């Protein structure tokens, strides 16, 4: 039969393992959130760059059309 001290040490050890597991799960959850956030940011940045490039191409086409028309 375990003494009170041994029983308390076992309980403390079990609580420590549970706390470590909880901390690990929280870390994994936060890491996943950060990865998702980074992916969304990257997607938004790529979409912005694509729209900017479309505007530039449209502007080039208009300028070229004016040059051709003027010539």
Secondary structure, DSSP 8 states (H G I E B T S, - for coil): ---HHHHHHHHHHHHHHHHHHHHHHHHHHHHHHHHHHHHHHHHHHHHHHHHHHHHHHHHHHHHHHHHHHH-
